[in-house]
Amino acid sequence: MPTLVSNYIPPTVKITLQSENGMLGVGPFPKRGKQDCDLINAGKQTVTELAGASYFGADQSFAMIRGGHCQVTVLGSMQVAANGDMANYLIPGKLVKGMGGAMDL
């Protein structure tokens, strides 16, 4: 669900989204036929770039988040307990695109 956030921000709201794989200025999903396979989010889905977008390494991306340079962090999880504890794990026999390593965020 975190990868869907960019699709629901109204044009009148000014917010800059960052993807943990190193893209600042993530836009909504592209229209069919307009995908650029080099522009992906952390979920490996194609996205668009907003004017002024920039790119950097994943290490710098996590440094910005962990360093308190982002006001909000949106995480995805396979399971969330009532107290907010999060768990990500592999389900045997299921195809999973990849587990994140950002549980400390």
TORMI-600483 format. One record per atom (N, C-alpha, C): residue number from 1; atom name; z, y, x; residue in one letter. Coordinates in steps of 0.02 Angstrom, whole numbers. Example, Ala and Ser with C-alpha at 12.3 -4.5 7.8 and 13.67 -1.06 7.14 Angstrom:
// TORMI-600483
<resi: 1&name: N&up: 390&north: -284&east: 660&resn: a> .
<resi: 1&name: CA&up: 390&north: -225&east: 615&resn: a> .
<resi: 1&name: C&up: 390&north: -165&east: 660&resn: a> .
<resi: 2&name: N&up: 354&north: -112&east: 642&resn: s> .
<resi: 2&name: CA&up: 357&north: -53&east: 684&resn: s> .
<resi: 2&name: C&up: 394&north: 2&east: 645&resn: s> .
END
This chain:
// TORMI-600483
<resi: 1&name: N&up: 0&north: -60&east: 40&resn: m> .
<resi: 1&name: CA&up: 0&north: 0&east: 0&resn: m> .
<resi: 1&name: C&up: 0&north: 64&east: 42&resn: m> .
<resi: 2&name: N&up: 31&north: 65&east: 101&resn: p> .
<resi: 2&name: CA&up: 29&north: 127&east: 140&resn: p> .
<resi: 2&name: C&up: -41&north: 150&east: 157&resn: p> .
<resi: 3&name: N&up: -87&north: 103&east: 165&resn: t> .
<resi: 3&name: CA&up: -155&north: 122&east: 183&resn: t> .
<resi: 3&name: C&up: -192&north: 155&east: 125&resn: t> .
<resi: 4&name: N&up: -165&north: 151&east: 65&resn: l> .
<resi: 4&name: CA&up: -197&north: 181&east: 6&resn: l> .
<resi: 4&name: C&up: -176&north: 254&east: -5&resn: l> .
<resi: 5&name: N&up: -126&north: 278&east: 31&resn: v> .
<resi: 5&name: CA&up: -99&north: 345&east: 21&resn: v> .
<resi: 5&name: C&up: -153&north: 398&east: 23&resn: v> .
<resi: 6&name: N&up: -198&north: 393&east: 72&resn: s> .
<resi: 6&name: CA&up: -250&north: 444&east: 81&resn: s> .
<resi: 6&name: C&up: -295&north: 451&east: 20&resn: s> .
<resi: 7&name: N&up: -301&north: 399&east: -20&resn: n> .
<resi: 7&name: CA&up: -344&north: 401&east: -79&resn: n> .
<resi: 7&name: C&up: -314&north: 441&east: -137&resn: n> .
<resi: 8&name: N&up: -249&north: 456&east: -133&resn: y> .
<resi: 8&name: CA&up: -215&north: 487&east: -190&resn: y> .
<resi: 8&name: C&up: -188&north: 557&east: -176&resn: y> .
<resi: 9&name: N&up: -209&north: 587&east: -121&resn: i> .
<resi: 9&name: CA&up: -187&north: 656&east: -106&resn: i> .
<resi: 9&name: C&up: -238&north: 704&east: -137&resn: i> .
<resi: 10&name: N&up: -215&north: 746&east: -183&resn: p> .
<resi: 10&name: CA&up: -261&north: 794&east: -214&resn: p> .
<resi: 10&name: C&up: -289&north: 843&east: -162&resn: p> .
<resi: 11&name: N&up: -349&north: 868&east: -173&resn: p> .
<resi: 11&name: CA&up: -380&north: 915&east: -126&resn: p> .
<resi: 11&name: C&up: -339&north: 978&east: -115&resn: p> .
<resi: 12&name: N&up: -298&north: 996&east: -164&resn: t> .
<resi: 12&name: CA&up: -258&north: 1057&east: -159&resn: t> .
<resi: 12&name: C&up: -196&north: 1049&east: -116&resn: t> .
<resi: 13&name: N&up: -178&north: 986&east: -99&resn: v> .
<resi: 13&name: CA&up: -120&north: 973&east: -57&resn: v> .
<resi: 13&name: C&up: -143&north: 968&east: 15&resn: v> .
<resi: 14&name: N&up: -111&north: 1007&east: 57&resn: k> .
<resi: 14&name: CA&up: -129&north: 1008&east: 129&resn: k> .
<resi: 14&name: C&up: -79&north: 964&east: 167&resn: k> .
<resi: 15&name: N&up: -102&north: 907&east: 189&resn: i> .
<resi: 15&name: CA&up: -61&north: 859&east: 226&resn: i> .
<resi: 15&name: C&up: -105&north: 825&east: 278&resn: i> .
<resi: 16&name: N&up: -78&north: 811&east: 335&resn: t> .
<resi: 16&name: CA&up: -115&north: 777&east: 388&resn: t> .
<resi: 16&name: C&up: -87&north: 708&east: 396&resn: t> .
<resi: 17&name: N&up: -128&north: 657&east: 386&resn: l> .
<resi: 17&name: CA&up: -107&north: 588&east: 393&resn: l> .
<resi: 17&name: C&up: -127&north: 561&east: 462&resn: l> .
<resi: 18&name: N&up: -84&north: 520&east: 489&resn: q> .
<resi: 18&name: CA&up: -95&north: 488&east: 553&resn: q> .
<resi: 18&name: C&up: -94&north: 413&east: 543&resn: q> .
<resi: 19&name: N&up: -138&north: 378&east: 575&resn: s> .
<resi: 19&name: CA&up: -138&north: 305&east: 573&resn: s> .
<resi: 19&name: C&up: -108&north: 280&east: 639&resn: s> .
<resi: 20&name: N&up: -67&north: 229&east: 635&resn: e> .
<resi: 20&name: CA&up: -32&north: 206&east: 695&resn: e> .
<resi: 20&name: C&up: -79&north: 182&east: 750&resn: e> .
<resi: 21&name: N&up: -142&north: 168&east: 733&resn: n> .
<resi: 21&name: CA&up: -188&north: 147&east: 785&resn: n> .
<resi: 21&name: C&up: -220&north: 206&east: 822&resn: n> .
<resi: 22&name: N&up: -198&north: 267&east: 808&resn: g> .
<resi: 22&name: CA&up: -218&north: 324&east: 848&resn: g> .
<resi: 22&name: C&up: -269&north: 372&east: 818&resn: g> .
<resi: 23&name: N&up: -263&north: 385&east: 754&resn: m> .
<resi: 23&name: CA&up: -308&north: 434&east: 722&resn: m> .
<resi: 23&name: C&up: -265&north: 484&east: 684&resn: m> .
<resi: 24&name: N&up: -274&north: 547&east: 699&resn: l> .
<resi: 24&name: CA&up: -240&north: 602&east: 664&resn: l> .
<resi: 24&name: C&up: -293&north: 637&east: 622&resn: l> .
<resi: 25&name: N&up: -281&north: 643&east: 558&resn: g> .
<resi: 25&name: CA&up: -331&north: 672&east: 513&resn: g> .
<resi: 25&name: C&up: -368&north: 619&east: 473&resn: g> .
<resi: 26&name: N&up: -331&north: 568&east: 452&resn: v> .
<resi: 26&name: CA&up: -360&north: 513&east: 413&resn: v> .
<resi: 26&name: C&up: -376&north: 538&east: 343&resn: v> .
<resi: 27&name: N&up: -437&north: 524&east: 321&resn: g> .
<resi: 27&name: CA&up: -458&north: 541&east: 253&resn: g> .
<resi: 27&name: C&up: -458&north: 479&east: 209&resn: g> .
<resi: 28&name: N&up: -482&north: 487&east: 148&resn: p> .
<resi: 28&name: CA&up: -484&north: 431&east: 101&resn: p> .
<resi: 28&name: C&up: -536&north: 379&east: 122&resn: p> .
<resi: 29&name: N&up: -535&north: 323&east: 87&resn: f> .
<resi: 29&name: CA&up: -585&north: 271&east: 100&resn: f> .
<resi: 29&name: C&up: -655&north: 299&east: 87&resn: f> .
<resi: 30&name: N&up: -704&north: 278&east: 126&resn: p> .
<resi: 30&name: CA&up: -772&north: 304&east: 116&resn: p> .
<resi: 30&name: C&up: -805&north: 273&east: 54&resn: p> .
<resi: 31&name: N&up: -854&north: 308&east: 29&resn: k> .
<resi: 31&name: CA&up: -893&north: 281&east: -26&resn: k> .
<resi: 31&name: C&up: -936&north: 223&east: -1&resn: k> .
<resi: 32&name: N&up: -952&north: 178&east: -45&resn: r> .
<resi: 32&name: CA&up: -993&north: 120&east: -27&resn: r> .
<resi: 32&name: C&up: -1058&north: 142&east: 5&resn: r> .
<resi: 33&name: N&up: -1073&north: 112&east: 62&resn: g> .
<resi: 33&name: CA&up: -1134&north: 128&east: 98&resn: g> .
<resi: 33&name: C&up: -1124&north: 184&east: 150&resn: g> .
<resi: 34&name: N&up: -1067&north: 216&east: 149&resn: k> .
<resi: 34&name: CA&up: -1052&north: 271&east: 196&resn: k> .
<resi: 34&name: C&up: -1000&north: 251&east: 248&resn: k> .
<resi: 35&name: N&up: -983&north: 187&east: 252&resn: q> .
<resi: 35&name: CA&up: -932&north: 163&east: 298&resn: q> .
<resi: 35&name: C&up: -954&north: 169&east: 370&resn: q> .
<resi: 36&name: N&up: -908&north: 188&east: 413&resn: d> .
<resi: 36&name: CA&up: -919&north: 189&east: 486&resn: d> .
<resi: 36&name: C&up: -869&north: 140&east: 515&resn: d> .
<resi: 37&name: N&up: -892&north: 83&east: 539&resn: c> .
<resi: 37&name: CA&up: -847&north: 30&east: 561&resn: c> .
<resi: 37&name: C&up: -804&north: 51&east: 622&resn: c> .
<resi: 38&name: N&up: -819&north: 107&east: 652&resn: d> .
<resi: 38&name: CA&up: -778&north: 132&east: 708&resn: d> .
<resi: 38&name: C&up: -719&north: 174&east: 683&resn: d> .
<resi: 39&name: N&up: -718&north: 193&east: 619&resn: l> .
<resi: 39&name: CA&up: -663&north: 231&east: 591&resn: l> .
<resi: 39&name: C&up: -622&north: 185&east: 547&resn: l> .
<resi: 40&name: N&up: -566&north: 160&east: 574&resn: i> .
<resi: 40&name: CA&up: -524&north: 114&east: 536&resn: i> .
<resi: 40&name: C&up: -451&north: 137&east: 538&resn: i> .
<resi: 41&name: N&up: -414&north: 116&east: 489&resn: n> .
<resi: 41&name: CA&up: -342&north: 129&east: 487&resn: n> .
<resi: 41&name: C&up: -305&north: 70&east: 518&resn: n> .
<resi: 42&name: N&up: -239&north: 72&east: 516&resn: a> .
<resi: 42&name: CA&up: -199&north: 18&east: 545&resn: a> .
<resi: 42&name: C&up: -209&north: -49&east: 510&resn: a> .
<resi: 43&name: N&up: -233&north: -47&east: 448&resn: g> .
<resi: 43&name: CA&up: -247&north: -108&east: 410&resn: g> .
<resi: 43&name: C&up: -317&north: -134&east: 421&resn: g> .
<resi: 44&name: N&up: -352&north: -104&east: 469&resn: k> .
<resi: 44&name: CA&up: -421&north: -123&east: 486&resn: k> .
<resi: 44&name: C&up: -470&north: -110&east: 429&resn: k> .
<resi: 45&name: N&up: -454&north: -61&east: 387&resn: q> .
<resi: 45&name: CA&up: -498&north: -42&east: 333&resn: q> .
<resi: 45&name: C&up: -536&north: 21&east: 354&resn: q> .
<resi: 46&name: N&up: -599&north: 27&east: 334&resn: t> .
<resi: 46&name: CA&up: -636&north: 87&east: 353&resn: t> .
<resi: 46&name: C&up: -608&north: 147&east: 315&resn: t> .
<resi: 47&name: N&up: -605&north: 204&east: 350&resn: v> .
<resi: 47&name: CA&up: -580&north: 266&east: 322&resn: v> .
<resi: 47&name: C&up: -629&north: 322&east: 340&resn: v> .
<resi: 48&name: N&up: -615&north: 381&east: 315&resn: t> .
<resi: 48&name: CA&up: -652&north: 440&east: 335&resn: t> .
<resi: 48&name: C&up: -608&north: 484&east: 379&resn: t> .
<resi: 49&name: N&up: -640&north: 530&east: 413&resn: e> .
<resi: 49&name: CA&up: -602&north: 578&east: 454&resn: e> .
<resi: 49&name: C&up: -607&north: 646&east: 421&resn: e> .
<resi: 50&name: N&up: -551&north: 683&east: 422&resn: l> .
<resi: 50&name: CA&up: -552&north: 751&east: 396&resn: l> .
<resi: 50&name: C&up: -572&north: 799&east: 451&resn: l> .
<resi: 51&name: N&up: -592&north: 859&east: 433&resn: a> .
<resi: 51&name: CA&up: -611&north: 909&east: 483&resn: a> .
<resi: 51&name: C&up: -553&north: 919&east: 532&resn: a> .
<resi: 52&name: N&up: -568&north: 918&east: 596&resn: g> .
<resi: 52&name: CA&up: -517&north: 927&east: 647&resn: g> .
<resi: 52&name: C&up: -482&north: 863&east: 669&resn: g> .
<resi: 53&name: N&up: -505&north: 806&east: 645&resn: a> .
<resi: 53&name: CA&up: -474&north: 742&east: 663&resn: a> .
<resi: 53&name: C&up: -475&north: 733&east: 739&resn: a> .
<resi: 54&name: N&up: -425&north: 697&east: 764&resn: s> .
<resi: 54&name: CA&up: -422&north: 682&east: 835&resn: s> .
<resi: 54&name: C&up: -402&north: 609&east: 845&resn: s> .
<resi: 55&name: N&up: -415&north: 584&east: 905&resn: y> .
<resi: 55&name: CA&up: -403&north: 514&east: 920&resn: y> .
<resi: 55&name: C&up: -364&north: 508&east: 985&resn: y> .
<resi: 56&name: N&up: -322&north: 456&east: 988&resn: f> .
<resi: 56&name: CA&up: -279&north: 445&east: 1047&resn: f> .
<resi: 56&name: C&up: -258&north: 373&east: 1045&resn: f> .
<resi: 57&name: N&up: -223&north: 351&east: 1097&resn: g> .
<resi: 57&name: CA&up: -201&north: 282&east: 1102&resn: g> .
<resi: 57&name: C&up: -144&north: 266&east: 1055&resn: g> .
<resi: 58&name: N&up: -137&north: 203&east: 1038&resn: a> .
<resi: 58&name: CA&up: -82&north: 181&east: 995&resn: a> .
<resi: 58&name: C&up: -15&north: 196&east: 1026&resn: a> .
<resi: 59&name: N&up: -10&north: 195&east: 1093&resn: d> .
<resi: 59&name: CA&up: 53&north: 211&east: 1125&resn: d> .
<resi: 59&name: C&up: 73&north: 284&east: 1111&resn: d> .
<resi: 60&name: N&up: 25&north: 329&east: 1112&resn: q> .
<resi: 60&name: CA&up: 39&north: 399&east: 1096&resn: q> .
<resi: 60&name: C&up: 56&north: 408&east: 1023&resn: q> .
<resi: 61&name: N&up: 23&north: 368&east: 981&resn: s> .
<resi: 61&name: CA&up: 36&north: 370&east: 909&resn: s> .
<resi: 61&name: C&up: 109&north: 353&east: 895&resn: s> .
<resi: 62&name: N&up: 133&north: 298&east: 924&resn: f> .
<resi: 62&name: CA&up: 202&north: 277&east: 912&resn: f> .
<resi: 62&name: C&up: 251&north: 326&east: 945&resn: f> .
<resi: 63&name: N&up: 231&north: 356&east: 1001&resn: a> .
<resi: 63&name: CA&up: 275&north: 405&east: 1033&resn: a> .
<resi: 63&name: C&up: 284&north: 466&east: 988&resn: a> .
<resi: 64&name: N&up: 231&north: 486&east: 952&resn: m> .
<resi: 64&name: CA&up: 238&north: 543&east: 906&resn: m> .
<resi: 64&name: C&up: 285&north: 526&east: 849&resn: m> .
<resi: 65&name: N&up: 280&north: 465&east: 823&resn: i> .
<resi: 65&name: CA&up: 323&north: 445&east: 767&resn: i> .
<resi: 65&name: C&up: 395&north: 437&east: 792&resn: i> .
<resi: 66&name: N&up: 404&north: 398&east: 844&resn: r> .
<resi: 66&name: CA&up: 471&north: 385&east: 870&resn: r> .
<resi: 66&name: C&up: 504&north: 448&east: 898&resn: r> .
<resi: 67&name: N&up: 464&north: 495&east: 921&resn: g> .
<resi: 67&name: CA&up: 490&north: 557&east: 950&resn: g> .
<resi: 67&name: C&up: 508&north: 609&east: 897&resn: g> .
<resi: 68&name: N&up: 499&north: 592&east: 834&resn: g> .
<resi: 68&name: CA&up: 518&north: 638&east: 781&resn: g> .
<resi: 68&name: C&up: 467&north: 693&east: 768&resn: g> .
<resi: 69&name: N&up: 405&north: 683&east: 788&resn: h> .
<resi: 69&name: CA&up: 353&north: 734&east: 779&resn: h> .
<resi: 69&name: C&up: 316&north: 727&east: 713&resn: h> .
<resi: 70&name: N&up: 333&north: 677&east: 675&resn: c> .
<resi: 70&name: CA&up: 304&north: 667&east: 608&resn: c> .
<resi: 70&name: C&up: 360&north: 676&east: 557&resn: c> .
<resi: 71&name: N&up: 346&north: 711&east: 503&resn: q> .
<resi: 71&name: CA&up: 397&north: 724&east: 453&resn: q> .
<resi: 71&name: C&up: 412&north: 664&east: 409&resn: q> .
<resi: 72&name: N&up: 362&north: 622&east: 397&resn: v> .
<resi: 72&name: CA&up: 371&north: 564&east: 354&resn: v> .
<resi: 72&name: C&up: 333&north: 505&east: 384&resn: v> .
<resi: 73&name: N&up: 361&north: 446&east: 379&resn: t> .
<resi: 73&name: CA&up: 328&north: 385&east: 400&resn: t> .
<resi: 73&name: C&up: 323&north: 339&east: 339&resn: t> .
<resi: 74&name: N&up: 263&north: 313&east: 326&resn: v> .
<resi: 74&name: CA&up: 252&north: 268&east: 270&resn: v> .
<resi: 74&name: C&up: 239&north: 199&east: 300&resn: v> .
<resi: 75&name: N&up: 282&north: 151&east: 283&resn: l> .
<resi: 75&name: CA&up: 276&north: 84&east: 310&resn: l> .
<resi: 75&name: C&up: 257&north: 34&east: 256&resn: l> .
<resi: 76&name: N&up: 223&north: -18&east: 276&resn: g> .
<resi: 76&name: CA&up: 210&north: -73&east: 231&resn: g> .
<resi: 76&name: C&up: 252&north: -132&east: 251&resn: g> .
<resi: 77&name: N&up: 267&north: -174&east: 204&resn: s> .
<resi: 77&name: CA&up: 308&north: -232&east: 219&resn: s> .
<resi: 77&name: C&up: 291&north: -288&east: 170&resn: s> .
<resi: 78&name: N&up: 299&north: -349&east: 193&resn: m> .
<resi: 78&name: CA&up: 286&north: -406&east: 148&resn: m> .
<resi: 78&name: C&up: 345&north: -418&east: 102&resn: m> .
<resi: 79&name: N&up: 404&north: -396&east: 122&resn: q> .
<resi: 79&name: CA&up: 463&north: -407&east: 81&resn: q> .
<resi: 79&name: C&up: 514&north: -353&east: 96&resn: q> .
<resi: 80&name: N&up: 545&north: -326&east: 44&resn: v> .
<resi: 80&name: CA&up: 597&north: -275&east: 51&resn: v> .
<resi: 80&name: C&up: 658&north: -298&east: 11&resn: v> .
<resi: 81&name: N&up: 715&north: -300&east: 44&resn: a> .
<resi: 81&name: CA&up: 777&north: -319&east: 10&resn: a> .
<resi: 81&name: C&up: 804&north: -260&east: -31&resn: a> .
<resi: 82&name: N&up: 851&north: -274&east: -76&resn: a> .
<resi: 82&name: CA&up: 880&north: -223&east: -118&resn: a> .
<resi: 82&name: C&up: 912&north: -167&east: -77&resn: a> .
<resi: 83&name: N&up: 936&north: -183&east: -18&resn: n> .
<resi: 83&name: CA&up: 968&north: -132&east: 24&resn: n> .
<resi: 83&name: C&up: 919&north: -96&east: 70&resn: n> .
<resi: 84&name: N&up: 855&north: -112&east: 65&resn: g> .
<resi: 84&name: CA&up: 804&north: -78&east: 105&resn: g> .
<resi: 84&name: C&up: 783&north: -114&east: 168&resn: g> .
<resi: 85&name: N&up: 815&north: -170&east: 185&resn: d> .
<resi: 85&name: CA&up: 793&north: -209&east: 243&resn: d> .
<resi: 85&name: C&up: 722&north: -233&east: 232&resn: d> .
<resi: 86&name: N&up: 682&north: -230&east: 284&resn: m> .
<resi: 86&name: CA&up: 612&north: -251&east: 279&resn: m> .
<resi: 86&name: C&up: 599&north: -313&east: 320&resn: m> .
<resi: 87&name: N&up: 554&north: -355&east: 295&resn: a> .
<resi: 87&name: CA&up: 535&north: -416&east: 331&resn: a> .
<resi: 87&name: C&up: 460&north: -423&east: 330&resn: a> .
<resi: 88&name: N&up: 432&north: -437&east: 386&resn: n> .
<resi: 88&name: CA&up: 361&north: -455&east: 392&resn: n> .
<resi: 88&name: C&up: 358&north: -523&east: 425&resn: n> .
<resi: 89&name: N&up: 319&north: -567&east: 398&resn: y> .
<resi: 89&name: CA&up: 315&north: -634&east: 425&resn: y> .
<resi: 89&name: C&up: 248&north: -665&east: 405&resn: y> .
<resi: 90&name: N&up: 230&north: -717&east: 439&resn: l> .
<resi: 90&name: CA&up: 168&north: -752&east: 425&resn: l> .
<resi: 90&name: C&up: 182&north: -807&east: 374&resn: l> .
<resi: 91&name: N&up: 141&north: -811&east: 324&resn: i> .
<resi: 91&name: CA&up: 147&north: -864&east: 274&resn: i> .
<resi: 91&name: C&up: 100&north: -921&east: 296&resn: i> .
<resi: 92&name: N&up: 127&north: -981&east: 308&resn: p> .
<resi: 92&name: CA&up: 86&north: -1036&east: 332&resn: p> .
<resi: 92&name: C&up: 25&north: -1048&east: 286&resn: p> .
<resi: 93&name: N&up: -33&north: -1054&east: 318&resn: g> .
<resi: 93&name: CA&up: -94&north: -1068&east: 281&resn: g> .
<resi: 93&name: C&up: -128&north: -1007&east: 251&resn: g> .
<resi: 94&name: N&up: -99&north: -948&east: 257&resn: k> .
<resi: 94&name: CA&up: -129&north: -887&east: 229&resn: k> .
<resi: 94&name: C&up: -160&north: -846&east: 285&resn: k> .
<resi: 95&name: N&up: -217&north: -816&east: 270&resn: l> .
<resi: 95&name: CA&up: -250&north: -772&east: 317&resn: l> .
<resi: 95&name: C&up: -217&north: -703&east: 314&resn: l> .
<resi: 96&name: N&up: -193&north: -680&east: 371&resn: v> .
<resi: 96&name: CA&up: -160&north: -615&east: 375&resn: v> .
<resi: 96&name: C&up: -196&north: -575&east: 428&resn: v> .
<resi: 97&name: N&up: -213&north: -512&east: 414&resn: k> .
<resi: 97&name: CA&up: -250&north: -470&east: 460&resn: k> .
<resi: 97&name: C&up: -210&north: -455&east: 524&resn: k> .
<resi: 98&name: N&up: -146&north: -458&east: 521&resn: g> .
<resi: 98&name: CA&up: -105&north: -444&east: 580&resn: g> .
<resi: 98&name: C&up: -40&north: -413&east: 560&resn: g> .
<resi: 99&name: N&up: 12&north: -431&east: 594&resn: m> .
<resi: 99&name: CA&up: 78&north: -403&east: 581&resn: m> .
<resi: 99&name: C&up: 88&north: -341&east: 622&resn: m> .
<resi: 100&name: N&up: 120&north: -292&east: 594&resn: g> .
<resi: 100&name: CA&up: 135&north: -230&east: 630&resn: g> .
<resi: 100&name: C&up: 196&north: -239&east: 673&resn: g> .
<resi: 101&name: N&up: 204&north: -195&east: 721&resn: g> .
<resi: 101&name: CA&up: 262&north: -197&east: 765&resn: g> .
<resi: 101&name: C&up: 304&north: -135&east: 758&resn: g> .
<resi: 102&name: N&up: 305&north: -103&east: 700&resn: a> .
<resi: 102&name: CA&up: 337&north: -39&east: 691&resn: a> .
<resi: 102&name: C&up: 402&north: -42&east: 651&resn: a> .
<resi: 103&name: N&up: 436&north: -97&east: 654&resn: m> .
<resi: 103&name: CA&up: 496&north: -105&east: 613&resn: m> .
<resi: 103&name: C&up: 552&north: -57&east: 632&resn: m> .
<resi: 104&name: N&up: 549&north: -27&east: 691&resn: d> .
<resi: 104&name: CA&up: 600&north: 20&east: 711&resn: d> .
<resi: 104&name: C&up: 587&north: 90&east: 685&resn: d> .
<resi: 105&name: N&up: 533&north: 101&east: 652&resn: l> .
<resi: 105&name: CA&up: 516&north: 168&east: 629&resn: l> .
<resi: 105&name: C&up: 553&north: 184&east: 565&resn: l> .
END
